[in-house]
Amino acid sequence: MNSRLYSKEMYRFDMPESSLWEVTQGNSKPVTQKLDGDCCSEVAIIGGGYTGLSAAYHLAKRFHISATVIEAGHIGWGASGRNGGFCSVGGVAEDASVLIKKYGSEDVKNYFQSQVDAIELVRKIIHDESIDIKIQGKAEIEVARSKQDLANLIEYAAYQRKYFGLNTSIISNEELKEKYFNSTEQYGGIALEPTFGLHPLRYINGLAIAAINYGATIYTNSEVISWTKMNNQHLLKTRSGCVKAKYVVFATNGFMPEHLLSDFKARSLPIISSIITTRPLTNDELTAHNWQTEDPVINSRKLVNYFRLLPDNRFLFGGRGSSSGNTSGAKENYNYLEKVMKRIWPNWSNVNIEYKWHGFVCFTRRLTPAIGRLNDDSSVFFGFGYHGNGVNTSTWTGFQIARWLGENKANKNH
């Protein structure tokens, strides 16, 4: 019997999270089924989130390799269908200067360039596959909560431009009030391009539909309960079937079932993050805080709050979650988030909160994403640990895993 880090309520794969995204995902949903019986596949992917479906999509489209995706819940059940919809530069939680000391300035610069590439990869997939999403904004705004925070942000913006080659600019408090919004906690900020907001569940649904159209097979509501290897074949067993595969991609991120393979024991730390959304705000309510931007926003709080105005004028506000994930702790945390939001925007103090939900942000010990293949078994690939920046980072990770697998096969055939 395996134990989980948080309340069992966080791992009910058969129950969709009660989020705004679930209610507004539209009619474009992938047609999938539960695994029933045994099947074979060259590549099996554990996890039907952005990482796994991006890998399946690119394997099928670019290399004509039909992968089999095995998802414990429905498509978008995990972080890919619960996040705030920020497609932005990030993916790491380590201090930038420490990164440079560890890896060298050139590698760190290349990493951040890959983040920019990842944002454009998501944009391209949305365009190429005609996914029904309204792309919002062009930059991520980071707002200073104090004069000292603003000084730190200005210094960091210069650092990002010099060492990472990023397009970061400074926003004075006057400009922030005039062109973006006005709140009780702002002293100016910085803007980092490119960034945009999206509907995360519509994106993952569109990615799944595209993967299927190119030849991938997706099984949902099919939790992998055991993973063994026999005669160079991986056997992934669910309660009602088994997938036999030559290669496995382990792509479960914060909901990682680390008991399946000892190599992944204690490799990641999921942390709960929560989101609340208001009813649609009126024009008068938006004017009360001079809200004028579609750009996604974070603040300089150490455990950041993140927020943005959605296409229907609902306001999304997120931050740290409860400690256990159980119902009572989650309720207390949602109330706390609402108080923080209404303290920052007091003219919205009477606005009702209509949706509340939570999920996992996945950290690693190194505070950087983990992507690669196992040293002692080169047939196992993995990607996880996006530190709250999974939309683009995980999509790019899936693409890279597909490229490694596809090019490796192509080289063997020549």
C-alpha positions in Angstrom: 0.0 0.0 0.0 1.7 3.2 -1.1 1.4 6.4 0.9 0.8 9.9 -0.5 2.3 13.1 0.9 -1.1 15.0 1.1 -4.7 14.2 1.9 -6.3 11.4 -0.2 -8.7 14.1 -1.4 -5.9 15.4 -3.7 -5.7 12.1 -5.5 -9.3 11.3 -6.5 -8.6 10.6 -10.1 -12.2 9.9 -10.8 -13.4 13.3 -9.7 -12.9 16.4 -11.8 -11.7 19.5 -9.9 -14.4 22.1 -9.5 -12.7 24.8 -11.5 -13.8 27.5 -13.9 -11.8 25.8 -16.6 -13.9 22.6 -16.3 -17.1 24.6 -16.7 -15.9 26.7 -19.7 -13.8 24.1 -21.6 -16.2 24.2 -24.6 -17.3 21.3 -26.8 -13.9 20.4 -28.3 -13.0 17.4 -26.1 -10.8 14.4 -27.0 -12.6 11.1 -27.5 -10.8 8.6 -25.3 -11.5 5.4 -23.5 -10.4 3.4 -20.5 -7.7 0.7 -21.0 -9.4 -2.6 -21.1 -7.2 -5.6 -21.9 -3.6 -5.8 -23.1 -1.9 -3.9 -25.9 1.6 -3.2 -27.2 3.2 0.1 -28.2 6.7 1.2 -29.1 6.4 4.1 -26.7 4.2 4.3 -23.6 3.7 7.6 -21.8 2.6 7.7 -18.2 0.7 10.9 -17.7 -1.7 12.7 -20.1 -0.7 16.3 -19.2 1.2 18.8 -21.3 4.5 16.9 -21.1 3.0 13.5 -22.1 0.7 14.8 -24.8 3.3 17.1 -26.2 5.6 14.1 -26.5 2.9 12.0 -28.1 1.9 14.8 -30.5 5.4 15.5 -31.7 6.4 11.8 -31.9 3.4 11.2 -34.1 3.5 14.3 -36.2 7.2 14.7 -36.7 8.5 11.1 -36.5 5.4 9.0 -37.3 5.8 7.1 -34.1 2.5 6.2 -32.5 2.7 6.4 -28.7 0.3 5.2 -26.1 -0.7 7.7 -23.4 -2.0 6.3 -20.1 -3.7 8.9 -17.9 -5.1 8.2 -14.4 -7.9 10.7 -14.7 -9.5 12.6 -17.5 -7.5 14.7 -19.9 -6.6 17.8 -17.9 -7.4 16.3 -14.5 -4.0 17.3 -13.1 -2.0 20.5 -13.2 -2.5 20.9 -17.0 -6.2 21.6 -16.4 -5.9 23.5 -13.1 -3.2 26.1 -13.5 -3.5 29.9 -13.9 -3.0 29.8 -17.7 0.3 31.7 -17.7 2.5 30.9 -20.7 5.6 32.7 -19.5 9.3 32.6 -18.9 10.4 30.7 -15.8 10.6 27.1 -14.8 13.2 27.5 -12.1 13.0 28.5 -8.5 16.8 28.9 -7.9 18.3 32.4 -7.7 19.7 33.6 -11.0 23.2 34.3 -9.7 23.3 30.8 -8.1 22.3 29.3 -11.5 25.2 31.0 -13.2 27.7 29.9 -10.5 26.4 26.3 -10.9 26.1 26.0 -14.7 27.9 29.0 -16.3 26.4 32.1 -17.9 26.2 30.5 -21.4 24.2 27.5 -20.3 21.9 29.7 -18.2 21.4 32.1 -21.1 20.6 29.1 -23.4 18.1 27.8 -20.9 16.2 31.1 -20.8 16.3 31.2 -24.6 14.6 27.8 -24.5 11.9 29.3 -22.4 11.2 31.9 -25.0 11.2 29.2 -27.7 8.8 27.2 -25.5 6.3 30.1 -25.4 6.4 30.4 -29.1 6.1 26.6 -29.4 2.8 26.8 -27.5 1.6 29.7 -29.7 2.5 27.7 -32.8 0.6 24.6 -31.7 -2.5 26.7 -30.9 -2.3 28.2 -34.4 -1.4 25.1 -36.3 -4.1 22.9 -34.7 -6.7 25.7 -34.6 -7.3 25.3 -30.9 -10.2 27.4 -29.6 -8.3 29.7 -27.3 -8.2 33.5 -26.9 -4.5 34.4 -26.4 -4.3 37.3 -24.0 -1.5 39.8 -23.4 2.1 40.1 -24.5 4.2 40.4 -21.3 4.3 39.2 -17.8 4.1 42.1 -15.4 5.8 41.7 -12.0 4.6 44.3 -9.5 6.7 45.7 -6.7 4.9 45.7 -3.3 7.4 48.2 -1.7 10.0 50.7 -2.8 12.8 48.2 -1.9 11.1 45.6 -4.0 11.0 48.0 -6.9 14.7 48.7 -6.6 15.4 44.9 -6.5 13.2 44.4 -9.6 14.9 47.2 -11.5 18.3 45.6 -10.7 16.9 42.2 -11.7 15.6 43.6 -15.0 19.1 44.8 -15.9 20.5 41.4 -14.9 18.0 39.6 -17.1 18.8 41.7 -20.1 22.6 41.4 -19.6 23.0 37.8 -18.7 19.9 36.1 -20.2 19.2 38.2 -23.2 15.6 38.7 -22.1 13.3 41.5 -23.2 12.7 43.1 -19.8 11.6 46.7 -19.3 10.8 48.9 -16.3 7.4 50.3 -15.5 7.2 53.3 -13.3 4.4 53.5 -10.8 2.8 56.3 -12.7 2.8 54.3 -15.9 1.4 51.2 -14.0 -1.5 53.3 -12.6 -2.2 55.0 -15.9 -1.9 52.0 -18.4 -2.3 48.8 -16.4 -4.2 49.1 -13.0 -4.2 50.8 -9.7 -4.2 48.9 -6.4 -3.1 49.4 -2.8 0.1 47.3 -3.2 2.2 48.7 -6.1 5.3 50.8 -6.5 6.0 50.2 -10.1 7.3 47.0 -11.7 8.9 45.3 -14.7 7.5 43.7 -17.9 9.0 40.6 -19.4 8.2 39.6 -23.0 7.0 37.3 -24.5 4.2 36.0 -22.3 0.5 35.4 -22.8 -2.5 34.0 -21.0 -4.6 31.1 -22.2 -7.4 28.7 -21.1 -5.3 25.8 -19.9 -7.9 23.1 -20.2 -8.8 24.1 -23.8 -5.1 23.9 -24.6 -4.6 20.4 -23.2 -7.9 19.2 -24.9 -6.7 20.6 -28.2 -3.3 19.0 -27.8 -4.9 15.7 -27.1 -7.2 15.9 -30.1 -4.2 16.8 -32.3 -2.1 13.9 -30.9 -5.0 11.5 -31.6 -5.5 12.8 -35.1 -1.8 12.2 -35.9 -2.0 8.6 -34.6 -1.5 8.6 -30.8 -3.6 6.4 -28.6 -4.9 7.8 -25.3 -6.3 5.9 -22.4 -8.0 7.8 -19.6 -9.3 6.8 -16.2 -6.5 4.2 -16.3 -4.2 4.6 -13.4 -0.9 2.7 -13.7 -0.6 0.6 -10.5 2.5 -1.4 -11.3 5.6 -1.1 -13.6 7.9 -4.0 -14.2 10.4 -4.9 -17.0 10.8 -8.3 -18.6 12.9 -9.2 -21.7 13.6 -5.6 -22.5 9.9 -4.8 -22.4 8.2 -2.5 -19.9 4.9 -3.8 -18.5 2.6 -1.0 -17.3 -0.4 -2.5 -15.6 -3.7 -0.8 -14.7 -6.7 -2.4 -12.9 -8.2 -3.5 -16.2 -5.3 -3.9 -18.6 -1.6 -3.8 -19.5 0.5 -1.9 -22.0 3.8 -3.5 -23.1 6.3 -1.0 -24.5 10.0 -0.7 -25.6 10.3 2.8 -24.2 8.5 4.6 -21.4 8.1 8.4 -20.8 7.4 9.2 -17.2 5.5 12.5 -17.3 3.4 12.8 -14.2 4.9 16.0 -12.6 3.4 17.0 -9.2 1.1 13.9 -9.1 4.1 11.6 -9.6 3.4 8.0 -8.4 7.0 7.6 -7.3 6.3 4.2 -5.8 6.1 2.8 -9.4 9.9 3.0 -9.9 12.5 3.4 -7.2 14.6 5.7 -9.4 11.9 8.5 -8.9 11.7 8.1 -5.1 12.0 11.6 -3.4 13.0 13.2 -6.7 10.3 15.9 -6.5 8.2 17.9 -4.0 4.6 18.8 -4.9 3.4 22.0 -3.2 -0.3 23.0 -3.2 -1.3 26.2 -5.0 -4.9 27.6 -5.0 -6.9 29.8 -7.3 -10.1 31.8 -6.9 -12.1 33.6 -9.6 -14.7 36.2 -9.4 -18.0 36.6 -11.2 -17.6 38.8 -14.4 -16.7 42.3 -13.3 -18.7 45.3 -14.7 -17.1 48.1 -16.6 -17.6 50.4 -13.6 -15.9 47.9 -11.3 -12.9 47.6 -13.7 -12.8 51.4 -13.9 -12.7 51.6 -10.1 -9.2 50.2 -10.2 -8.4 51.5 -13.7 -7.9 47.9 -14.9 -6.8 48.1 -18.6 -4.5 45.2 -19.2 -4.8 41.6 -20.4 -1.2 40.8 -19.4 -0.7 38.1 -16.8 0.6 39.6 -13.6 2.6 38.4 -10.5 3.6 40.4 -7.5 6.9 40.5 -5.6 5.6 38.5 -2.6 8.1 35.7 -1.8 5.4 33.1 -2.4 3.9 35.1 -5.3 0.4 35.9 -6.0 -0.6 35.6 -9.6 -3.5 37.2 -11.3 -5.1 38.2 -14.6 -8.3 39.4 -16.2 -10.0 36.7 -18.2 -11.8 37.2 -21.5 -15.2 37.3 -19.9 -14.0 39.9 -17.3 -13.7 37.4 -14.5 -10.7 38.1 -12.3 -8.4 35.2 -11.5 -6.3 35.3 -8.3 -3.9 32.6 -7.2 -1.4 31.9 -4.5 -0.1 29.4 -2.0 -2.4 26.6 -1.0 -3.3 24.7 2.2 -0.8 22.4 4.0 -2.7 19.1 3.5 -5.3 19.6 0.8 -8.2 18.3 2.8 -11.6 20.0 2.5 -11.4 22.1 5.7 -7.9 23.3 5.0 -8.7 24.2 1.4 -11.8 26.2 2.5 -9.7 28.2 5.0 -7.1 28.8 2.4 -9.6 30.1 -0.2 -11.0 32.5 2.4 -7.4 33.7 3.0 -6.8 34.3 -0.7 -10.1 36.2 -1.0 -9.1 38.5 1.9 -5.7 39.2 0.3 -7.3 39.9 -3.1 -9.8 42.3 -1.7 -7.2 44.0 0.4 -5.2 44.8 -2.8 -8.4 45.8 -4.7 -10.7 47.2 -2.0 -13.3 48.5 -4.5 -14.1 44.9 -5.3 -14.8 44.0 -1.7 -18.4 43.1 -2.5 -17.6 41.0 -5.6 -18.6 37.4 -5.2 -16.1 34.6 -5.7 -17.7 32.0 -7.9 -15.0 29.3 -8.4 -12.3 27.9 -6.1 -9.8 25.1 -6.8 -6.4 23.8 -6.0 -3.6 21.6 -7.4 0.1 20.9 -7.3 3.2 23.0 -8.3 6.1 20.6 -8.7 9.5 21.4 -7.2 12.8 19.5 -7.5 15.7 19.3 -5.2 17.9 21.3 -7.6 15.1 23.9 -8.1 15.4 23.4 -11.9 13.3 21.3 -14.2 14.3 17.6 -14.6 14.4 16.3 -18.1 16.3 13.3 -19.5 16.6 9.6 -19.4 17.7 7.2 -16.6 21.4 6.4 -16.4 20.8 2.8 -15.7 18.0 2.3 -18.2 18.2 4.4 -21.4 14.7 3.2 -22.4 13.1 5.4 -19.7 12.7 9.1 -20.3 11.2 11.7 -17.9 10.2 15.3 -17.6 8.9 17.1 -14.4 9.5 19.9 -12.0 8.4 23.1 -13.6 8.1 25.2 -10.5 4.8 26.8 -11.4 5.7 27.4 -15.0 4.5 24.3 -16.7 2.4 25.5 -19.7 5.4 26.3 -21.9 8.1 24.4 -20.0 6.3 21.1 -20.1 5.3 21.5 -23.7 8.9 22.1 -24.7 10.0 19.2 -22.5 7.6 16.8 -24.3 8.9 18.1 -27.7 12.5 17.5 -26.6 11.8 13.9 -25.4 10.0 13.2 -28.7 13.0 14.6 -30.6 15.5 12.4 -28.6 13.4 9.3 -29.2 12.6 10.0 -32.9 16.1 11.0 -33.9 17.5 8.0 -32.0 15.3 5.7 -33.9 16.0 7.4 -37.2 19.8 7.1 -36.6 19.4 3.4 -35.9 17.6 2.9 -39.2 20.5 4.4 -41.3 
